[in-house]
Amino acid sequence: MRLNWIIGGAIALSIVSCNNDKKGHENANGAQVELKTNADSLSYALGVNISDGFVKQKIANIKAEEMGKGFNDYLNGSTKIEPKSALDIIQNFLRGHQIKMMDTTAVAGDYRQSLLDSVSYALGVNISESFKQQGVEGLEGDLLAKGFEDFAQGHPVLDGNKSLEVLQNFMMEQQKKQAEQDKLAAAPRIEEGKKFLEENGKRPEVTTLPSGLEYEILKEGNGPKPTINDKVKVHYHGTLIDGTVFDSSVDRGEPIEFPLSQVIKGWTEGLQLMPVGSKWRLYIPYNLAYGEQSPSPKIPAYSTLIFDVELLDIPSQNEPKK
C-alpha cells in the first residue's frame, strides 16, 4: 500500500479479525465512539496509526476533518483532486518537511493553514483510493478522522499498540484470503502438474521419492555425495513442464556455486543423492519448488519444474580443515 512509507505502521487491505459485538467506547473526554463492526474498528485504528506516524515525524496540525472529507469524497466520486495529485501533494509536503527538520531553528508544525488543509484532504483521498482499489468496503471517513484526532489529542479509545495490532491482524487476514484466491486461480496449473508427475512416474527410468520428487539418471558419476551443509558447483537447465526455459547456466556458459541448504527443497533433496560427476533430471512438484510464490515472470506460482542438473564439484569438501 502506498502509505506504508508515510504512517510507519503495518497496513493491508482486508477485513480485520476483531469482534463484531462492540457497542462503543468512551475516550478520556467521555465522548462515545461507536465501533460496531470490523470496518469501524479498522477505520478508527487506521486513523490512530496514521496520527501516530505523523506525531513521530513531528508533523502537527493535520486537519482530521479535512482528511475524513477527502476519504468520503473519493468514495462518493466527488473528490476535489485526483488521486495522482493527492499523492504529489503528500510527497512534496513530506520532502519539504524533511528538509525543514534539518533546520534546527525551524518550528515543528509551523505551516500555513492552506497547505495543511490541502495535505489533510489529499491524505484522505490517497487512503480511500488505496482501499477502494483492493475492494475493501464499509470504511468510515468520519471514524478515520476521529481516530486521528483522538490520538493527536492524547485520548484514543484504541491506543497505538492496539491499533497496530488491529492493522496487523487485518494484514494477515488479507494475506490468507489472497493466498486462497491465488491457489484457486492456479488450480488448472496445479492439476496439470499433478497429472504430469503421475504419468512421468510410470516410466521405468524414473524414480519417485516419498516426498514426491522424481528423478531420472542421465549420467552416473562416481564421486562423493554432498551433504546439506556443503557448497556445490553445478550446471543446470530449468524448464516448465511445457518445455519453456526459464533459467539455464548451460546457456550462459558458466556453472554456479551455492550452499545446498539455501535452494528449493527439491534441489536440496535431490542433490544429496547425486555423486559428483552425475547428471540427473529432477522433476519437482510445486510444493518442493517455489510453492505459491512466483519468483520471476517466467515461473508462475504453483509450477511444477524440471531441471537437468550436473554436479561438477563439492568445493566445501575440498577446503582445508580448520
C-alpha positions as CSV (number, residue, x, y, z in Angstrom):
1,M,0.0,0.0,0.0
2,R,1.3,3.4,-1.0
3,L,1.0,4.9,2.5
4,N,3.3,2.5,4.3
5,W,6.2,4.9,4.0
6,I,4.0,7.7,5.5
7,I,2.3,6.2,8.5
8,G,5.1,4.0,9.9
9,G,2.7,1.1,10.7
10,A,1.5,-2.2,9.2
11,I,-1.4,-1.6,6.8
12,A,-3.0,-4.1,4.5
13,L,-6.3,-4.4,2.7
14,S,-8.9,-6.8,4.0
15,I,-11.4,-7.3,6.9
16,V,-9.8,-7.2,10.3
17,S,-10.4,-10.1,12.7
18,C,-12.0,-8.1,15.5
19,N,-15.2,-9.0,17.4
20,N,-18.4,-7.7,15.9
21,D,-20.2,-7.1,19.2
22,K,-18.6,-3.8,20.1
23,K,-21.2,-1.3,21.3
24,G,-18.9,1.6,21.7
25,H,-16.1,3.0,23.8
26,E,-15.6,6.2,25.6
27,N,-12.4,8.2,25.2
28,A,-10.8,10.1,28.0
29,N,-13.2,13.1,27.5
30,G,-16.2,10.8,27.9
31,A,-17.2,11.1,24.2
32,Q,-18.9,7.9,22.9
33,V,-17.1,6.4,19.9
34,E,-19.1,3.7,18.1
35,L,-17.1,0.7,16.8
36,K,-19.8,-1.7,15.9
37,T,-18.2,-3.5,13.0
38,N,-14.9,-4.8,11.8
39,A,-14.8,-1.9,9.3
40,D,-15.5,0.6,12.1
41,S,-12.6,-0.8,14.2
42,L,-10.3,-0.7,11.2
43,S,-11.3,2.8,10.2
44,Y,-10.6,4.1,13.7
45,A,-7.4,2.1,14.1
46,L,-6.1,3.4,10.8
47,G,-6.7,7.0,11.9
48,V,-4.8,6.3,15.2
49,N,-1.9,4.6,13.3
50,I,-1.6,7.5,10.8
51,S,-1.7,10.0,13.6
52,D,1.0,8.1,15.5
53,G,3.2,8.2,12.4
54,F,2.8,11.9,12.0
55,V,3.5,12.6,15.7
56,K,6.7,10.6,15.4
57,Q,7.7,12.7,12.4
58,K,6.9,15.8,14.3
59,I,4.2,16.9,11.9
60,A,1.5,18.7,13.8
61,N,-1.9,20.3,12.9
62,I,-3.0,18.0,10.2
63,K,-6.8,18.5,9.9
64,A,-8.6,15.3,10.8
65,E,-11.9,16.7,9.5
66,E,-10.4,17.5,6.1
67,M,-8.8,14.1,5.9
68,G,-12.1,12.4,6.6
69,K,-13.8,14.6,4.0
70,G,-11.2,13.6,1.4
71,F,-11.7,10.0,2.3
72,N,-15.5,10.2,1.9
73,D,-15.4,12.4,-1.2
74,Y,-13.3,9.9,-3.0
75,L,-15.7,7.1,-2.1
76,N,-18.6,9.2,-3.3
77,G,-17.0,10.2,-6.5
78,S,-16.9,13.9,-5.6
79,T,-13.3,14.5,-4.8
80,K,-11.9,17.9,-5.4
81,I,-8.5,16.5,-6.5
82,E,-7.4,13.4,-8.5
83,P,-5.5,10.6,-6.7
84,K,-2.3,11.4,-8.6
85,S,-2.5,15.0,-7.5
86,A,-3.2,13.9,-3.9
87,L,-0.1,11.7,-3.9
88,D,2.0,14.5,-5.3
89,I,0.8,16.9,-2.6
90,I,1.6,14.4,0.2
91,Q,5.1,13.5,-1.2
92,N,6.0,17.1,-1.8
93,F,4.9,18.0,1.7
94,L,6.9,15.2,3.3
95,R,10.0,16.1,1.3
96,G,9.7,19.7,2.4
97,H,9.1,18.6,6.0
98,Q,12.3,16.5,6.0
99,I,14.3,19.5,4.7
100,K,12.7,21.7,7.3
101,M,13.6,19.4,10.1
102,M,17.2,19.7,9.2
103,D,17.0,23.4,10.2
104,T,17.4,23.5,14.0
105,T,15.7,26.9,14.1
106,A,12.5,25.6,12.4
107,V,9.3,25.1,14.5
108,A,7.6,21.7,14.0
109,G,4.2,22.0,12.6
110,D,4.7,25.7,11.6
111,Y,2.9,25.6,8.2
112,R,0.4,27.8,6.6
113,Q,-3.2,26.7,7.1
114,S,-4.0,26.4,3.4
115,L,-1.1,23.9,2.9
116,L,-2.3,21.8,5.9
117,D,-5.8,21.8,4.6
118,S,-4.6,20.5,1.2
119,V,-2.3,17.9,2.7
120,S,-5.0,16.7,5.1
121,Y,-7.6,16.4,2.3
122,A,-5.1,14.7,-0.1
123,L,-4.2,12.2,2.6
124,G,-7.8,11.2,2.9
125,V,-8.1,10.8,-0.9
126,N,-5.0,8.7,-1.0
127,I,-6.1,6.3,1.8
128,S,-9.6,6.0,0.3
129,E,-8.2,5.2,-3.2
130,S,-5.8,2.6,-1.8
131,F,-8.6,0.7,0.0
132,K,-11.1,1.0,-2.8
133,Q,-8.6,-0.4,-5.3
134,Q,-8.4,-3.6,-3.1
135,G,-12.2,-3.9,-2.9
136,V,-12.4,-3.1,0.8
137,E,-15.8,-1.6,1.6
138,G,-17.5,-0.2,4.6
139,L,-14.7,2.0,6.0
140,E,-15.8,5.3,7.5
141,G,-14.0,8.5,6.9
142,D,-15.5,10.1,10.0
143,L,-14.1,7.3,12.2
144,L,-10.8,7.6,10.4
145,A,-10.8,11.3,11.3
146,K,-11.9,10.6,14.8
147,G,-9.1,8.1,15.4
148,F,-6.6,10.5,14.1
149,E,-7.9,13.4,16.2
150,D,-8.2,11.4,19.4
151,F,-4.7,10.1,19.2
152,A,-3.3,13.6,18.4
153,Q,-5.2,14.9,21.5
154,G,-3.9,12.1,23.6
155,H,-7.2,10.2,24.4
156,P,-7.8,7.4,21.8
157,V,-10.1,4.6,22.7
158,L,-7.6,2.3,20.9
159,D,-4.0,3.2,21.8
160,G,-1.2,3.0,19.3
161,N,-0.3,-0.6,20.1
162,K,-3.8,-1.8,20.0
163,S,-4.4,0.0,16.7
164,L,-1.3,-1.6,15.2
165,E,-2.5,-5.0,16.4
166,V,-5.8,-4.4,14.6
167,L,-4.0,-3.5,11.4
168,Q,-1.6,-6.4,11.6
169,N,-4.5,-8.8,12.1
170,F,-6.1,-7.2,9.1
171,M,-2.9,-7.7,7.0
172,M,-2.6,-11.4,8.0
173,E,-6.3,-12.0,7.1
174,Q,-5.8,-10.3,3.8
175,Q,-2.7,-12.3,3.0
176,K,-4.6,-15.5,3.9
177,K,-7.5,-14.6,1.6
178,Q,-5.2,-13.6,-1.2
179,A,-3.3,-16.9,-0.9
180,E,-6.7,-18.8,-1.2
181,Q,-7.7,-16.8,-4.2
182,D,-4.3,-17.3,-5.9
183,K,-4.5,-21.0,-5.3
184,L,-8.0,-21.2,-6.7
185,A,-6.9,-19.3,-9.8
186,A,-3.9,-21.6,-10.2
187,A,-6.0,-24.8,-9.8
188,P,-5.6,-25.8,-13.5
189,R,-1.8,-25.4,-13.3
190,I,-1.7,-27.4,-10.1
191,E,-3.8,-30.2,-11.7
192,E,-1.7,-30.1,-14.9
193,G,1.5,-30.6,-12.8
194,K,0.0,-33.4,-10.8
195,K,-1.1,-35.3,-13.9
196,F,2.3,-34.8,-15.5
197,L,4.1,-36.3,-12.5
198,E,1.7,-39.2,-12.3
199,E,2.3,-40.1,-15.9
200,N,6.1,-39.4,-15.7
201,G,6.5,-41.5,-12.6
202,K,5.2,-44.6,-14.5
203,R,8.2,-44.6,-16.8
204,P,10.7,-47.3,-15.7
205,E,13.7,-44.9,-15.8
206,V,12.1,-42.5,-13.4
207,T,12.4,-43.0,-9.6
208,T,9.8,-41.4,-7.3
209,L,10.8,-40.5,-3.8
210,P,8.3,-40.4,-0.8
211,S,8.4,-36.6,-0.9
212,G,7.0,-36.6,-4.4
213,L,10.3,-35.7,-6.0
214,E,11.1,-37.6,-9.2
215,Y,14.4,-38.1,-10.8
216,E,16.0,-39.7,-13.9
217,I,19.7,-40.6,-14.1
218,L,21.1,-39.3,-17.4
219,K,24.8,-39.9,-16.4
220,E,26.0,-41.6,-13.2
221,G,29.1,-40.3,-11.6
222,N,31.4,-42.0,-9.1
223,G,32.5,-39.1,-6.8
224,P,31.4,-38.2,-3.3
225,K,27.9,-37.1,-2.5
226,P,27.2,-33.7,-0.9
227,T,25.5,-33.1,2.4
228,I,23.1,-30.4,3.3
229,N,25.9,-28.4,4.9
230,D,28.0,-28.4,1.7
231,K,28.5,-25.9,-1.1
232,V,28.1,-27.4,-4.6
233,K,29.2,-26.4,-8.1
234,V,26.7,-27.3,-10.8
235,H,25.5,-26.7,-14.3
236,Y,21.7,-26.7,-14.7
237,H,19.0,-26.2,-17.3
238,G,15.5,-25.4,-16.0
239,T,12.1,-25.6,-17.8
240,L,8.4,-25.7,-17.1
241,I,6.6,-28.9,-18.0
242,D,5.7,-27.4,-21.4
243,G,9.4,-27.1,-22.2
244,T,9.6,-23.3,-21.6
245,V,13.2,-22.5,-20.5
246,F,13.2,-20.1,-17.5
247,D,16.8,-20.3,-16.5
248,S,20.0,-22.1,-17.6
249,S,23.6,-21.9,-16.5
250,V,24.3,-24.1,-19.5
251,D,23.0,-21.4,-21.9
252,R,25.1,-18.8,-20.0
253,G,28.1,-21.0,-20.3
254,E,29.0,-20.6,-16.6
255,P,28.4,-23.0,-13.8
256,I,27.2,-21.8,-10.4
257,E,28.1,-22.4,-6.8
258,F,25.7,-22.2,-3.8
259,P,25.1,-23.7,-0.4
260,L,22.9,-26.7,-0.7
261,S,20.8,-25.6,2.3
262,Q,19.8,-22.3,0.5
263,V,17.9,-23.7,-2.6
264,I,14.5,-25.1,-3.2
265,K,13.6,-28.3,-1.3
266,G,13.7,-30.4,-4.5
267,W,17.3,-29.4,-5.2
268,T,18.3,-29.9,-1.6
269,E,16.9,-33.4,-1.5
270,G,17.9,-34.5,-5.0
271,L,21.5,-33.3,-5.0
272,Q,22.3,-35.1,-1.7
273,L,21.7,-38.4,-3.6
274,M,23.9,-37.5,-6.6
275,P,27.6,-38.4,-6.7
276,V,30.0,-35.8,-8.2
277,G,30.1,-36.3,-12.0
278,S,26.4,-37.2,-12.2
279,K,23.8,-35.6,-14.4
280,W,20.2,-36.1,-13.3
281,R,16.9,-34.8,-14.5
282,L,14.8,-33.6,-11.5
283,Y,11.0,-33.4,-11.8
284,I,10.0,-31.2,-8.9
285,P,6.4,-30.7,-7.7
286,Y,5.4,-27.2,-6.9
287,N,5.5,-27.7,-3.1
288,L,9.2,-28.7,-3.4
289,A,9.9,-25.8,-5.7
290,Y,8.6,-22.2,-5.2
291,G,5.2,-23.2,-3.9
292,E,2.7,-20.4,-4.0
293,Q,5.4,-17.8,-4.9
294,S,6.2,-16.6,-8.4
295,P,10.0,-15.9,-8.2
296,S,10.1,-14.4,-11.7
297,P,7.7,-13.6,-14.5
298,K,8.9,-16.8,-16.2
299,I,7.9,-19.1,-13.3
300,P,4.2,-18.8,-12.4
301,A,3.1,-19.7,-8.9
302,Y,2.3,-23.3,-8.2
303,S,4.5,-24.5,-11.1
304,T,6.0,-28.0,-11.4
305,L,9.6,-27.6,-12.6
306,I,12.1,-29.7,-14.5
307,F,15.9,-29.4,-14.0
308,D,18.7,-31.1,-15.7
309,V,21.5,-30.8,-13.1
310,E,25.1,-31.8,-13.5
311,L,27.0,-32.0,-10.2
312,L,30.5,-30.8,-11.1
313,D,32.2,-30.5,-7.7
314,I,31.7,-30.0,-3.9
315,P,34.0,-27.1,-3.2
316,S,33.3,-27.1,0.6
317,Q,34.8,-30.7,0.8
318,N,38.0,-29.5,-0.8
319,E,38.6,-26.7,1.6
320,P,41.3,-27.2,4.1
321,K,40.2,-28.3,7.6
322,K,40.4,-25.6,10.2
